[in-house]
């Protein structure tokens, strides 16, 4: 059988990162191909190449045997490729019918949009997939599952040959997930080639006909789902040595500094409970959307849990704001340093001193010399590379921006520092500097929580790891139980076994 879409030799780089190198992928009519890989394997990059958002530096894309070039999202759509994302890319203020036919609406006399035909055709498409939706409803009035139905109807409206489903069940209920499975079967019956991306192994084995595995931006294997088991796929995903050198740590663990019990949030996480000791590094691992970041943001007062208790050095704390978290000695370095961590437009030294202006002020006036001295101390310890401390932080590289954000919070002399994806998007040299400084902080008695989706980083830096899935802690691992396979299995829901520390 000839594939509907075929990729060969696809490569894509970003500054300091080789996202894809010589990868291949085949999608067949009437079949679901699961694209499998841990975070950072290159799945998102290949989806963006298939939908025309990124262009590869090398390689070939063939549709029905014909070489194609997707220079834009429009070119990909014209070739019959469409995507249904975890968060649907539709327009809330437009109607269901307008979303379905946006960009290719039926037209009547004088080239005007035929709205009556647009509504009629939209209703027909929706009925063909069992969706009882009013075409005139605004999209914002629908739930996530109904929005997915609209996205599927849109895919059918452009007669897509390839439908990409990127974590489509992440926000769906159990009933809605099974309804989505039925829709996938209907799309298969229509001869559509489906690329299905999910971290949930039960879904993959339930719905996929074929698999393709990526690891570290490279193609690893492909084949029929009925020829592999869960253990085989896990081994393909993580079957590499930890090729990054992590600093040696003394692991001098001290008294308990933080205890969290029963943290709950209506939509983000449930029953979050753990403890942390001085000098310890607690890793938090899980796929995107698993709840790790949400739980840590609640601990820092960005969001407010519906219930739960927090103890810092044996004292109960009610954290309702970031100011209260900082006063308790808890600081948070966000994943999105560009929007949430650094203030672009301000120089480095002012970014570092921003959380504690009273420390560098005299009688209400800022003392620039003291600001520079404080910023110089902490940025030097992180080996910041900048022309001067007067430089706009927005002009720094991603890695150096991250160092500024870490320096800002360390200057507050915290008891607990939460690092959310601390090395995401930075080069190997900067990663090594951040890891070395993390080890130094732990050696000095600071308690560290590291949220990371990179398995080598989690295993290389953590004393213990809690694994999260669908907003809950599903496993706690320590010592010899901390293996790549154990992390992937727990995060994928293959089993709930773990060794509590």
N, C-alpha and C positions, 0 to 999 in steps of 0.2 A: 504494500500500500504506500502511495506517495504521500509525504507529509503536506499538510496545507501550508504550514510555515516552517522554515528551516533556517537556523543560524549556524554559521561556521566561522571559527577563528575570531570571534568578537572580543575586542580589547577596549578598555576605557580607563583613563587615568585622571586623577585630580591631583592638585599640588601635594606632594608627599605621600600619595596613596595610589596604589594600583588596584582599582576597584574590580576590574575584570581582566583576565588574561587568557586569550585563546579558548574561549568557552564555546560550547555548542548546545543546541536545543532543537528538538523536533516535536511538532504538534500535529496530531493526526485527526482527520474528520471523524466525528462521532465518538471521540475518546477524550477522557480527562487525564491530563498529565500533571502530576503533583511536582512542584518545584520545591525541593527540600534543602535546607541548610540552616546553620545557626545564624544568629544576627551577625552581620558583617560579611556574610558569604557572597554577597553580590546580587541577591534576589531583587531588591528594590531598584538597583541600577539596570538590570536587564529589563524590568518592567518599563522603566522610563525610556529605554532604547526602543522597545517594541511600540511604545505609544508616541514616539517622535519628540519627546522632551529632551533627551540626550541623543547625540550622534556618536557612534563608535569611531575610534581612531583607526581600527583595522577590522577586517572581517567582512562577511557577506550575509545579507538577508535575502531569502528567496520565498516568494509567495506563489504557491501552485507551480513551482519549478521555475518561476521567472524572477530574475534579480531585481531587487527594489532598493530604494533609498528613502528612508523616512526623515526628511528634512524638517518636518514640523508635525504637530499633533494632527493637523488637517490631512497631511499626506498619509499618516498611519490610518486614520479613519477611512479615507478614500480607498485604501488597500484592504479594508474590511477588518481592522483590528480595533477593538474597544476594550475598556477596562472598567470593572466594578470594584471600587476600593472599599477598604474598611470604613472610611468616612466618605460617603457618596459625594462625588464632585458634580453637584447639581445646584440649581438656583432657587432658594427658598421663596423669593418673592414672585416667581413665575408659577403658572398653573402646571398641573400634571401634563396636560397636552403640550403646552409650550416647551416644557423640559424635554419631552420625548422627541419633538420635531425641531428643536432649536438648531438652526443652521441649514436645515433641509426641509423646511415646511412645504406642504403642497400649495401650489399657487393657481389662481384662476385667471380671469381676464385682466389684461394690462399688467400682468406680473405681480399682482397683489396677493398676499397670503389669504388662502381660502380657509377661514377659521372654522366654518362648519365642517368642512372635509377633514381638517386637522383634528377636531374633536371626535368625529366619527371614526377616523382611522386609529386614533389613540385608544378609543374604547375597544375596538376590534383587537388591537394588539394586546391590551390588558386582559381581555377575556381569553385570549389564546394561551395565556400563562396562568389563568385562574385567579386573576387579580380583580376583585370587585371594587374598583376605585372610580370616583367621579373625575372625569378629565378636567373639570373646571376648578377643582380644589387647588388651593395654593399649596406648594410643597411643604411649607413650614407647618402646615396643619397635620402632616403625616408623621408616623413613627419611623424608626430606623428600618424596620423590616419592609414597610410599604415603600420607603424610598429606594430600597434595593430592587423592588419589583419595577418601579419606574425606570431605574437604570437598566434593568434587563429588557424592558419594553423598548427603551431607546436603542439598545444594541440590536434588537430585531428590526427596528425601523430603518436602520442603515444597512440592513442585511449583512451584519458582521459575520465574517468567516471564522474569526478567532475572538474568543471572549476570555479576558483575563479576570480572574476573581482573586483579589488580594486580601486575605484575611476577612472574607465576607461575613463570617459568623461571629466575629468578636463581640458585637453588641446585641446579638439576637438571643431570644429566649429559646428554651428547649423545643417548644412547638414550632417556632419560626425557623429554627435550624432544619428540622425535618421537612418543612415546607420548601425550604431552599433546596434540599436534596432532590425533592420531586421536580423542581424547576430545572435543576442540572440535568436530570434524566430526560426532561422534555427537550432541552437544548441539544443533548446528544442525539436524540431521535431526529432532530432537524439537520443533523450532520455537522453541527458546529464543533470546532476544535477548542477545547477548554484548557487553559492553564490555571491550575488551582494552587494557591499558596496558603499554607496553614502550618502553624506549629503544633497543631493537635493531631497526634498520630491516629486517634480513633476516627477522625474525619477523613484523614488520608486513606486509611485502609477501607473505609466505608464507601468512598466515592471515586477514588482514582483507578484508572486502568493501567497507567504507566507512571514511572517516576524518573526524575532527573535530580541528581545531587550535585550541589555546588559546595566548595569548601575553600575559604580564603580567596574568593574571586576566581577559582578555577573549576573546570568541569571535572567531576570525579567518576560518575557512573550513570547509566540509564538502563531501564529494562521494564519488564512487566511486573506489576504489583504482586501477582500471584506466585512469583518466583522468589520473593524476599520476605523476611520477617522483621519484626521491630528491632531486634538486636543487630541485624545486618545494616539497617538504615542508620542506627545510632553510630555504629562503627565507621560507616562511610562519612557521616557528618563530622566526627571529632577525631578521626583516626590519624592524628598527627602529634608529634612531640611538641611540648611547649617550647617554641623556638625563640622566645623572648627571655632575656636574662633579667631576673628580678633580684633586688637587693637581699642580701642575707640579713635576717632579723633575729634579735636575741630572744624575742617572745617572753619578755618579763611582764607577765600579766599581774595587775594589782587588784585593788578592791573594786567592788561594783560602783560604777558612776551613774549608770542609767538603767532604769527598768520601765518598760512599756507593757501595759496589760489591757487587753480587750479594746484596742482602738478600732472603731467602726466608722464607716462613712456610707451614706445611702447608696452611692453609685460607684465608689472607687475601690473600697477595700473592706474587709471584715475580719474581726478577731485577730488583729495584729498584736503579737506579744513576743517580746524578746528582752534580753538583758545584755549589758555591755560593761566591760571592765577597763580600767586604766591600762594603757599600753596595748590594748587589743584592737584588732582590725576585723570587723564583722562585714562579710560580703553579702550583698543582696542580689540574687540572680533571678532572672526570669525574662520571658519574651516581652516585646513592647506591649504595653497595656496590661501587664500582669498585676500592677498595683504597687510595685516597689517605690517608684517615684512619688506616687500619690500619698503613700503612707509616710514617707520622709518629709514631704511638704507639709503635711498636717503636724508633724512633730516640730516643724519650724514656724508654725502659725500662719502659713500661707492659706491653707484651708482649715476648716474647723471640723473635727470629728464629731459625730453625733453622740458618742459616748466613749469612755476609756479613761485610763489613769496613767500618769507619768510621774516617775520619781527620779530626782536628780540628787545624787549623794544622800539618799535616804529621806529627802524632803519632798513631799507631794507638791507638784507644780501644775497649775492650770494655765495652759498655753493657748491664748486666744489671739495673739498677734505676733509678728516677727520681733517686735520690741521686747515682748515678754520672753520669747525664746532666747534672744541675745542676753537678756538679763539673767536668765537661768544658766547661761554658758553653752547654749546650743547654737551652732551656726550651720548654714547650708550653702554649698557651692552648686548652683544649678547646672543642668545639662546644657541649656540654651544660654551660653554666656553672653552672646551678642545682644539678646533682647532682655534677659533677666539678670545677668551678672555684672556686666560692665556698662558704664554710662559713656557712650561714644560722644565725642565732642569735648569731653573733659580730659585734662592731662592725666598721666599715670599717677602722679603723687596725690592728686585730689580724689581719684578713684579709691586709692588705698585708705585714705583717712576719712572717707565719707561716713562710715558707720559710727565714728567716735570723734566728732568735731570738738566735743568738750575737752578731750584729752590734749588737743593741739590749739587750745584757745586760752587767752588771758583777758579777763574782764569783758568777755563777749566778742573779742577780736581774734581772728585767726592769726596764728604765728607761722608764717610761711617757712621759716627756717626749721621749726619743729615738724611741720608737715613733711618737708623734704627728708629730714633725719629719720622719721618713722618709716616713710615709704622706702628709703634707701636700705634700711636694715632688712626689711622683709623681702623686698624684691631681689636683693643680693643673695639671700639664702636660697632663693628659687632659681638663681642663674638667669634672671630676666635679660633678654637681649633687646635693647632699645637704644636709640641715639642719646636720649636723655630722659629724665623723669618729667620734663615739660612736654614730651611728645603726646599727641592725641592718642588715646588708647584704641580708637577706631582704626588707626593706621598700622597697628601691630598685627602679626600673624595670629592665627587661631591659637596656637600653642602658647604664645606669649600673652595673649588676652587671658587665657586660662590661668596663667601664673599670677597675673594682676588680681584676678578675682579671688584666688586662693590667698594671696598676700593680704588682701583687704580684710578677710575674715580672720586670718591668723593674728592680725594685729589687735584684734579684740580680746586676745588671750582666752579662748574658749576652753571648756572642759570636753565638749563633744563636737567633732566636725563631721558633717555629712557631705560626702563627695558623690554627686550624681553624674555618672558617666564621665569621670574626671579626665580621661584621655581621648574622648570621642573627637575625631576629626583633626588630631594633631599628629605631627610627624614623630618618627621613632625616637629621635634625640630628645624631644620635649617630653615624650612619654617616660623615658628613662629618668629624666630630671624630676618629674612629678612622682614617680614611684619611689625614687630615692628619698625625696622629701617626706613622703608618706611614712616611710620606714623610720625616718628621723623623728617625726612627730610622735609616732607610737613609742619609740625608745625614750622620749622625754616624758611619757606618761599621758599623752593625749589619747582619748578614746576616739576611734575612727570608724565611721560607717561608710562603706563604699558600695554604691549601686552601680552595677556594671553588667552589660550584656556580652562582654568578651570573656570567654571561658578561661583562656590563659591568664588574664589579669586577675580574675576571681580566685583561681587556684594559686597563683603566684604570690598574691598579696594578703590573703585572708587567713585568719586563725580558725574561724568558723564561717559557714555559709548557710543562710536561709534561702530557700528556693520558693518563689512565688508563682502562682498560677491562678488566673481568673480572680484576682483580688485577695487571695488567701495564701498563707504560708502552708505549703504542702510537705516540706521536708526541712530538716536541719542536719547539717553534715559537719563532721570534724575529723581531723586526722586522716587515717587511711581510707575512710569512707568518702573523702573528697576526691572524686575522679570525674573526668569529663563525661563518662557514660552515666554516672549517677546524677549529675546535674541535668543532662538532657532528658533522661528518663523522667525525673521528677517534674521538670518544666513541661514536658509533653503529656504528662498524665498517664504514662505507661504503667508506673506503679507508684505507690505512696510511701515506699520504704525509705527510711533515713535513720541515721545514727545521731541521736540527740547528744549535744555536748554537755 
